Structure formats: structure tokens, C-alpha cells
Amino acid sequence: MNYNWNWRIFWEPSPDGVGTYMDTLISGLTWTLATAMAAWIMALLLGMVIGTIRTMPNRVAAVIANAYVELFRNIPLLVQMFLWYFVMPELMPDHIGNWLKALPNAPFITAVICLGFFTSARVAVQVSAGINALPRGQKMAGTALGLTLTQTYRYVLLPMAFRIVIPPLTSEFLNVIKNSAVALTIGLMELTARARSMQEFSFQVFEAFTAATVIYIIVNIIVVNLMRLLEKRVAVPGFIVSGSTNTGGH
């Protein structure tokens, strides 16, 4: 079977009413970036808190934080997406569940919450690894200066730890962008979903997914280079070796 290549398809009108097929892909990219950024902010805040608690001397709090990490990190993302979207509204009181299901942007909100919790567990691992990688003398020095435990973490440990974990955090941010594609399963019209709708309307499957692939690559290259600039700007000699931080450990 001969495939009918048509690279001009991107400038033809799209039946979805967005404009041209290129406009359709740009609309999908907008939703992808909005989902990834919102989820990343949530993941970074939660991950910082949970990761810090994992390194504290309070064993009960550390156990709870470790359980949080294991729960969200070990359940497949697709399963979590379905649980948040289909199951959670049913577990709520009827008026709350009906309200959640009637939200106009329910897929977007669900995707942000799901990706936020899923990624926060991974960020927590990076943060705790960064804190544990610091010399013990730094914590002792903070105590010797009369700082409380909270002040020691805030002014001494966390600023240094974040400098160490910038490379793996970059990988996690890229993962959020790519993982947002899973949200197409609950109806979010992000980039992959838009490429899929384009190939269903036009039957130009190779053109649609080639364009989506190129867009993902361009976005990832931009993110990587921006994070490299940030890493160089905040680097502390002797504490960061680019690309050497383990992103999978506890």
C-alpha cells in the first residue's frame, strides 16, 4: 500500500474548529505546557516538604513521608490517572462528586493533581538524597551557631541541597512534560491527543506524529538549556558534577 505523503496538511483547515491543523497542534502544546507547569509547581512544593521530612530525626514523621513516597511512586501513572478521574468523585459525597464531574476543565484539573502527586514522590527522593549528600558538619555547624532545626534546614541545608539536585530535577521536569501525554486517556486535549485527532481527521498519521515528536524535542531542548544556565549560575564548586546525580535512588 502506497502512503500519500502531504506535508502541507498543517496549513489546511481542521474540522475541530480550532483553525488549521498547525493551530490544533499549538493548542495541544499550550495545554501540555499548562498542565506540566502547574503539576511541576505542585510537585516541587510537596516534594520539598516530603523530602525534608524524610531526613528529619522524627522517626514517625519520616515513616509517614517514606510511605507517601512509596505509595505514589510505585503505582503506575496511568492507574493513578484513572483513580483520580473515575474513582475519587465516586468516593466523595454526592454533591461534591457531581460538582467535580461537572467541572468544565475536569480533565485538566485531574491531570495536574495526578501528575503533581506522582512527581512529588520522585522530587522528594531527590531532595532527601541531596540533603543526605551534604557533609554532616553543615548541620552541626548550624546547631553550633544557635540555629533551630527548622532554621538549619531553611538557611543551611536546603539551599545547598537544591544546588546539588538541579540535574535530576531537570529530568523530573522533562518527565512531567512527557507524562502529561497520559492525560489524553481522560480527555485532556494536550499535544499527543491533538496529534491523534489530526491523524483521525486527515489520515496523515506520519505527518501528525512527526510534528508532535519534533515539538516535544524542541521543548525538551529549551528546558535542558535553561536548566543548564540555572545550574551554572547557582553552582557551588565541589558540590555539583553535571549528570552524575542518581535519579532513581532513595
C-alpha positions in Angstrom: 0.0 0.0 0.0 1.4 3.4 -1.0 1.2 6.1 1.6 0.1 9.5 0.4 2.5 12.0 2.0 1.2 15.5 2.4 3.3 17.9 4.4 1.0 20.8 3.5 -1.6 19.3 5.7 -0.6 21.5 8.6 -1.9 24.6 6.8 -5.3 23.0 5.9 -8.4 23.8 7.9 -9.1 21.4 10.8 -12.6 20.0 11.4 -12.3 20.6 15.1 -12.9 24.3 14.6 -9.5 25.4 16.1 -8.2 26.7 12.7 -5.6 24.9 10.7 -4.0 21.6 11.8 -1.0 23.6 12.9 -3.3 25.6 15.2 -4.6 22.4 16.5 -1.1 21.2 17.5 -0.2 24.6 19.0 -3.4 24.4 21.1 -2.3 21.0 22.3 1.1 22.3 23.1 -0.5 25.1 25.2 -2.4 22.5 27.3 0.7 20.4 27.6 2.8 23.2 29.0 0.0 24.5 31.2 -0.5 21.0 32.7 3.2 20.4 33.1 3.9 23.8 34.7 1.0 23.6 37.2 1.9 20.0 38.1 5.5 20.8 38.5 4.9 23.7 40.9 2.7 21.4 43.0 5.3 18.6 42.8 8.2 20.9 43.7 6.4 22.3 46.8 5.1 18.9 48.0 8.4 17.2 47.2 10.4 19.7 49.1 8.3 19.2 52.2 8.1 15.4 52.0 11.8 15.1 51.1 12.8 17.3 54.0 10.7 15.3 56.4 12.4 12.0 55.3 15.7 13.3 56.6 14.5 14.6 60.0 15.2 12.8 63.3 11.5 12.3 64.0 11.0 8.7 63.1 7.2 8.7 62.9 7.2 11.7 60.5 9.9 10.0 58.4 8.0 6.8 58.2 4.9 8.6 57.0 6.9 10.5 54.4 8.5 7.3 53.2 5.1 5.7 52.9 3.9 8.7 50.9 6.8 8.3 48.5 6.3 4.5 48.1 2.6 4.9 47.5 2.7 7.5 44.7 6.0 6.3 43.2 5.1 2.6 42.9 1.6 2.8 41.4 1.7 3.2 37.6 0.8 6.7 36.5 -2.0 5.5 34.2 -3.7 3.7 37.1 -3.4 6.8 39.2 -4.9 8.9 36.5 -7.9 6.6 36.2 -8.3 6.5 40.0 -8.3 10.3 40.3 -10.7 10.8 37.4 -13.1 7.9 37.7 -12.9 6.7 41.3 -12.3 9.7 43.5 -15.5 11.5 42.6 -17.5 8.4 43.4 -15.9 8.2 46.9 -16.9 11.8 47.7 -20.3 12.8 49.0 -22.8 13.0 46.1 -22.9 16.8 45.9 -19.1 17.1 45.8 -18.7 14.2 43.4 -21.3 15.6 41.0 -19.7 19.0 41.2 -16.3 17.6 40.4 -17.6 15.6 37.4 -19.4 18.7 36.1 -16.3 21.0 36.1 -15.6 22.3 32.6 -11.9 21.6 32.9 -12.1 18.4 35.0 -9.6 16.5 32.8 -7.0 19.4 33.2 -7.5 19.7 37.0 -7.4 15.9 37.4 -4.2 15.7 35.3 -2.5 18.4 37.3 -3.4 16.8 40.6 -2.4 13.3 39.5 0.9 14.4 37.9 1.6 16.7 40.9 1.3 13.9 43.5 3.1 11.3 41.3 6.0 13.6 40.6 6.2 15.0 44.1 7.2 11.5 45.3 10.1 11.4 42.9 11.1 15.0 43.8 11.0 14.0 47.5 13.6 11.3 46.8 15.9 13.8 45.0 15.6 16.4 47.8 16.3 13.9 50.6 19.2 12.5 48.6 20.6 16.0 48.2 20.3 16.7 51.9 21.9 13.4 52.8 24.7 14.1 50.4 25.8 17.1 52.3 28.6 16.8 54.9 27.3 16.2 58.4 29.4 19.1 59.6 27.0 21.6 57.9 24.1 20.5 60.1 26.3 20.5 63.2 27.6 24.0 62.3 24.1 25.3 62.1 23.3 23.9 65.5 26.6 25.3 66.9 25.5 28.8 65.7 22.4 28.5 67.7 20.0 27.9 64.9 16.9 25.7 65.5 16.4 22.6 63.4 13.9 24.5 61.1 16.3 27.3 60.7 19.2 25.0 59.9 17.2 23.3 57.2 16.0 26.6 55.8 19.2 28.6 55.8 21.9 25.9 55.5 20.8 22.5 54.2 18.0 23.2 51.7 19.8 25.9 49.7 22.8 23.7 49.3 20.7 20.5 48.6 18.8 22.2 45.8 22.0 23.2 44.1 23.1 19.6 44.2 19.8 18.1 42.8 19.3 20.6 39.9 20.3 18.0 37.3 17.9 15.2 38.5 15.2 17.8 39.0 15.6 18.8 35.3 15.0 15.2 34.4 11.9 15.1 36.5 10.6 18.3 34.9 11.1 16.8 31.5 9.3 13.7 32.7 6.3 15.8 33.7 6.1 17.3 30.2 6.2 13.8 28.6 4.0 12.2 31.2 1.3 14.8 30.5 0.5 12.7 27.4 -1.1 10.1 29.7 -3.9 12.7 30.3 -5.3 12.0 26.8 -6.9 8.9 28.3 -9.2 11.1 30.4 -10.0 13.5 27.6 -7.4 16.3 28.0 -6.6 17.6 24.6 -2.9 18.1 25.0 -0.3 17.7 22.3 -0.4 13.9 21.8 -4.2 14.0 21.9 -4.3 16.7 19.3 -1.8 14.8 17.0 -4.1 11.8 17.4 -7.2 13.8 16.4 -5.3 15.2 13.5 -4.4 11.8 12.1 -8.0 10.6 12.6 -9.4 13.6 10.7 -6.8 13.7 7.9 -5.4 10.1 7.9 -1.9 11.6 7.7 -0.6 9.7 10.7 3.1 10.1 10.0 2.9 13.8 9.5 0.8 14.3 12.7 3.1 12.3 15.0 6.3 13.5 13.3 5.2 17.1 14.1 4.3 16.2 17.7 7.7 14.5 18.1 9.6 17.5 16.8 7.7 19.8 19.1 8.4 17.6 22.2 12.1 17.6 21.2 12.3 21.4 20.8 10.5 21.9 24.2 12.9 19.5 25.9 16.0 21.1 24.4 14.8 24.5 25.6 14.2 23.2 29.1 17.5 21.5 29.3 19.4 24.5 28.2 17.6 26.8 30.6 18.3 24.5 33.5 22.0 24.3 32.5 22.1 28.1 32.7 20.5 28.0 36.1 22.8 25.2 37.3 25.9 27.2 36.3 24.5 30.4 37.9 23.9 28.7 41.3 26.7 26.1 41.3 28.9 25.7 44.3 32.3 24.3 43.4 32.8 20.8 44.6 29.1 20.1 45.1 27.7 19.6 41.6 29.0 17.2 39.0 26.7 17.6 36.0 24.8 14.5 35.1 26.3 12.4 37.9 23.4 12.6 40.3 21.4 9.3 40.6 17.8 10.0 39.9 16.5 6.6 41.0 17.8 6.1 44.5 16.3 6.6 47.9 
